[in-house]
Amino acid sequence: AQAPTISNTGAMGVSGTVPFTLGALEAAFPGHRVVAGPPSSEKDPVPIFEVYAPGADTPRFVVEPDWSRGFVGRVRTSDPSVEGPNGISIGTSRYSE
């Protein structure tokens, strides 16, 4: 299985060219469960998809659309198992090697 990653170029198999559809996101997040989530906010509701690791109760990723293009617009995470560039993890800061 692909390790969960996020960077300025995308998250796992997602980049700005992935359509904001269930099928496209299921293909971009292999081994994960993708479900339509609640709107992102009550004030300005935007539909989202939540991406769950196997057996998880909280989403690993939250995916939001860019409606002007019909593609994924943003992917966010607060899951510490997701690695960023140079092995950086959510909730940690590395200032030197």
MOHUHU-V800394 format. One line per field, one symbol per residue. psi: psi as a letter, one per 30 degrees, with the letter a starting at -180 (. if undefined). A space follows every 50 residues. Layout:
psi->???
//
This chain:
psi->kkkklkaffajcgkafgkkileeeeeefikflkklkllkfleeikkklkk jklkgkfkkelkklljfffglkekkllgjffkkakggklkglkjfl.
//
